[in-house]
């Protein structure tokens, strides 16, 4: 980087070959086996997978960006059950890794149709309205607006709130927008049979066992389960009887092109990668890169990462007068940095590092184990009764920091720095 400059280094990272995928690693360990032990129900292989990805993957830039995206477009392993939870979360992770240097609009649609997202936010098996009073599940319709694209309040391009004549924030959507948009996300379900999907008859169940293809397949569309009612949301109308794929395109295009999406996404990615309190100008510069990469393309994620990491605020040397600059590193990032710095390896290739969410004896955070769709911490979190609060600043990661997690982290690291974690051992060479 010193020899070639930041921009050249970033370009090299964007062009670097991706490492082994999470699903491929799971396959290599035989976690797709169909045997009487019924390991296809065990979730912990998903933890082994992500720690292998973060500790051993050669494409560190790609993994770091994917991890940031996993805290924005949240899917969590914790509630996933049924067949092959590790493959469901692994396919979601691989989708982030494969598309994190692509286009936001493409990533948004792939995530919408992802099997893990479908499970986590209820588009899997979401049915149209019927005569009994049943209505489409509204979970994804709400979260795709609130958390994944436009947020709760209208924004200026620098991320600041737009205000009405009474100096109050202006809401971006209402309940009617959610109810209408939910119709778009009906008719989708897991696809067990495409791309080599099969079922195996086994003696120990009275039902057949699928292979893992449903996790990597995008969800299939079943027209009979899709709402054909007209959809009106955010000032856009999708006529009644619009085919499902076209309705999805119109809806996602509306969210992608909404003026909030650039600054809303930009500010949170700056928070994940650089600083908890970016200036309005910094957010504005990154939002401008989202809007136009210099070649007329909106949503170019490489342009976004370059704008974030090459910005003057990101490159500036901290000063003593700015004691509240920067950000608190998440526990999982601290652990990964230690492991990669000292050189950790697995003695048997298993990477048996389990869920580290325990606050008293572990990290108090575990990758891909967010307790809710709202991530491990909120972007606007302010630790009460602190100098941070007095200064009117935010510190999202501090939502994980308290007496218990501080002691738990120290205890965990004191143990793991000496002897490692199961088969994962530090080198210190």
N, C-alpha and C positions, 0 to 999 in steps of 0.2 A: 504494500500500500504506500509506504514512504517513497518508493522508487517511482511508482507509476501514477500516484495521485488517487484521490477518493473515487472519482468518477470511473476511472479505468478499473479500479478494484471492484466496484459495484457491477460494472458491465460483465466482468469475468465471473462474478458470482451468479448473475442472471443466466449466463451461458453455460455454467458448469453442469455436468451430467448429474442427474438426481441419483441419490443412493438407493439402496434396496427399499422397496415399499414395505409398509407395515404388514399388509396382507401376505406378501411374498415371504416375509420373515416368519409369520405365523405358520404358513405352509411348510417352511423349511424345518420347523420344530415339530411338525406332525400334529398341530393343534386342530386340524380339520378331520381327524380320525373319527370313524364311526365304530365304536367298540362298546362293550358292555359296561365299561366304567362311566359311560355317558359324560365324557369330558366336554362334549359339545354344549353343555349347559354351564360350564364353569366360566365365570367372568374374569378371573385373575390373570389369565393370559393376555388380556387387554392391557393390564398394567405392565406386564413384562414387555409387551410390544412397544409401548410408548417410551419406557425408560431405555430400551435398546435403541430406539430411534434418536432420542435426545443425547444419549451418552456415547453412542458408537457411530452414528450416521456421519458420513464424510461431508455432506452438504450442509454445513452449519448455518449459513445464511438462510437457505430455504427453510430449514427446520425452525429457526428463530422467528421468521415471518409467519410461518404456519401456526406456531404457538400463539403469537399475538392474535391472529385471526380466530383461533379456537376460543379466545376469550371475548370475541365480538359476536361471531356466529356460533353461539354456544350449543354444543351437544355434549351430554355427559354420559359416561359409561355407567354411573351408579344405578339409574333406574332401569337400564336395559336388561330384559330377561328373555326367556325362551331360548331358541337355538342360537348358538354361536355369538354371544355378546361381544367377544373380542374381535370377531370379523366385522360386526356392525360398526363398532367404533373405529376399527382399523381402516375400513373403507372410507369413512368420513375423514379421518386424518389424511389418508392418501389423496383424497380429493382436494383438501386444502394445500397439500404439498405440490400437487400437480398443477394447480391453477393459481398459486399465490403470486406468480410473475406474469399472469395473463390479464384478463379484463374483468372488472368488477361485475358487469352485467352477466357475463358467462358464468362466473363463480356463483352469483346469486341464483341463477336458474338451476345449476347443477346441485347446489345445496338444497333448494326447494324440493327437488326430486330424489334426494339422497335417502337411502333406507334408514339411516340413523336419525336424520332430521325428521323423517316421517314418523318414526316411533316416538321421538322425544317431544315433538310438538303436535302430535295427533293428526297429521294428514294421512298417515297410514290407516286405511279403512274408513276415511271420512266420507259419510254418506249425505246425499241430498236431502232436502226437506221431504216430508211425506204427510199424508192425511191425518196421522195420529198426533201431529204437533211436533214431531222431530224436526230439528233445525241443524244445519251444518255446524260442526265444531269450529269455534272462533279462535282457537289458540294460536295457530300459525298466522292467521290474518292479523291478529293484534301484534304479535311479536315481530313479524317481518316489517311492520311499520315502526313500532316503538323502539326496537333494539337493533334492527339490521339495516335500516335505510334512513328514515326521516326524523325519528325522534318525536318527542311529545310537543315541542313548541317550534314555531317558525324561527328560522335563523337568518342572520345576515351572512354574507359569504366569508366573513372573518370568524364565524362561530358565535358571535354575540346574539342575544335574543332580540327579535323584532318585537316592538311594543305597540299596543293600540293607543287610541287617543287618551286613555286613562292611565297610560304607562304600565299596563299589565301585559304579560306574555300572551301570545296568540296561539291557541291550540292548533295543531296541524290536522287533527282528524277527530271525529266523534264516533259515537256508538253506531250510527247508521253506516259510516264508512266500513267499520269492522264487520257488521252483519252482512253487508253487500259483498265485500271482498272475500268473506269466508266461502261464498258459493264457488269461487274460482278454484278453490283447493279441495273440491270434492271429486270423488271418483278414482282416487289414487290408492294403490296398495302395493305391497311387496311383490316382486316378480321372481317366483321360484324356478321358472322353467327356461328362461332365455339364457343364451350363452353357455350352454352345457349344464343347465340346472337339472338335477335329477332327485328322485326320492329312493331311499333304500328300505326295503322291508327287513325288519329286525325281529328277533325272537323275544327280546326283553321289553318291547312296547306293543301295545295294540294299535299303534299308529306308525306311519313311515317317517323316516328321518331324512330331511333334505340335505343336500350338500351346501356349500357356502356361497353359491353364486348369487343368491337373493341379496346378500349384503353388498356386493359390488355392482349388481344391476341397479339402474335407476328404477324408481317405482313405475309400474305399468298403469295405464289409464283404462278405466272400465266405464264406457259411456253410459251404461244403464244406471250407474251410481252417481252420475254427475248432474248437478243442478243446471237446468236450462233457463232459469229465470234471468231477467236482465240484471246487470250489476252496475251500480252507480257509486263511485267512490272518488274522493279527491277531485271532483269536477270532471271525471272521465266516465263515460257510459259504455259498457260492453253490452250490445244488444242481446235480447233473448235468443236462445238456440245457437249462440256462437259456439263452434266446436271447441273442445276443451283445450287443445294445444294453442289455438289462437287466443282464447280468453286468457290463458296463462301469459302469453307473449304481451298482450296489451297491458295486463296488470303489472307485470314486472318492468315493462318499459316505462310505465307511469312512475313507478317508484324510483327507478334508476335515474330518470331525467328530472325528478323533483329537485328544486334548487337547494333543499336542505341536505340532500344525500352527501354531496361533496364535503361540506364543512362538518357535518355530523360524524362522518367516517374519519375525516382527516384529524380532527381533534383527538379522538380516542386512540388512533394509531400513534400519534405523537406521544400521548400519555403512556402507551405500552412500550414504546421504543426509546424515548428520549427524556421527557420531562413531564411532571404532573401539571404544570401551570404554564403552558405555552402562551406567548403573547397573541393578541388578536391578529397582528400582522403575520406571525408565523403560521397560524391556522389558515389565514387568507392565502398565503403563498402556496400551501399544500393543496388547499381546495381549488385553487386556480389550475394546478397541475392535474388534479382529478378531472376538472372540466375540459381541459385541453392539454394534451401532452406535447404541444408544439407542432403537431402534424394534424390537428383537427380531430383527434380521437378522444372521446370521453371515457373515463373509467380505466385508463391504462395504469395497472398497478405498479409496474416498474417505474413509471414516472412519479407515482405517489411516493414509493420508498426512496427514490433518489432525492425528491424534494424534501422529504423528512430528514434524511440522514446527511444531506449536503447543505442544509440550511445554516445560515450564520449562527443562529441560536443553538443549533446542535453542536457546532464546531467550536463555539466560543469557550475559552478557558474560564472555569468558575472563579469568582472573586470572593474575597472574605466578606464583603458587604452583602452578598447574596447567600446567606446561610440556609435559605429555604429553597434553593434552586435544585434542579435535577429531580430524581425520583427515588423512592425506596425500592430496592430490588425485591421481587417476590421470593418467598422461601424456595420454591422449586428452581428458580433461576440461580439462586445462590448455590444450591446443591449441585446443579449441573455444571456451573462454572468451576466449582472445586473439583468435581470428578474429572472433567476434561483437562483441567490444568495439571493435576498430579498424574494423570494417565491411569484410568481404571480399565480393567479388562474382566471378562467373564471366564472363569476356569472351565466351564462346560458349555458355554454358549446359551444358557437358559435365561439369563438376566432376570432372576427371580427376585425382583424388587416389587413389593406389593403396594397396595393403596397406602400412601403416606399422609392421608388426611388427618390422622390423629394429632390433636393439638398438644397432648402432654408428653408423648413419646416419639413423635415423628415430626414432619415438616409443618403440619397444620395446613398443608396444601398438596394436592397430587394432580399431576397433569391429566387433563381430560376427565376429571372427577368433580367438576363444578357442582356445588350443592343445588343450583337452580339455573334457569336460563339467564338470570341476571349476573352471572359470572361469580367469581370468588369475592369480588368487591365492586362497588359502584363507582362509575367515573367521577361522580360529583361528591364522593365521600369526604367529609371534613372531620378529623379527629377532635372530639370535644375537649375543651379546657386545655388547649395547647397553644403554643406560639403560632402554629400553622393556622389555627382558627382565628386567633387575634389578627393575623395578617390578612385574613380573608382569602386564604388559599385552599386548594384541595390537595388531598394526598390519598388516592384510592387504595394503594396497597396497605396503608395503615389500618384498614378495616380488618386485616388479618392479624394485626399486632396487638397483643395484650400480655399480661403477666404470664399466663399459661403458655401461650405459643412461643414467647421468648425463651422461657425455661425449657420447653419441649424441644425447640430447635437446637439449643445449646447441648442438651443431653443427647439428642440424636446424632449431631455432628461429632461430639466427643467420642461416641461409640463407633460411628461409621468411619471416621478418619483413621482409626486404629486398625480395625479388623475388616472393614468393608461391610457389605450387606449380602449375606448368603454367598452366592458364587461370584459376586461382583467385588473385586479386590482392587485397592489402590496400588499404584506402582511406585511413585516417588523416585523414579530413576533419573 
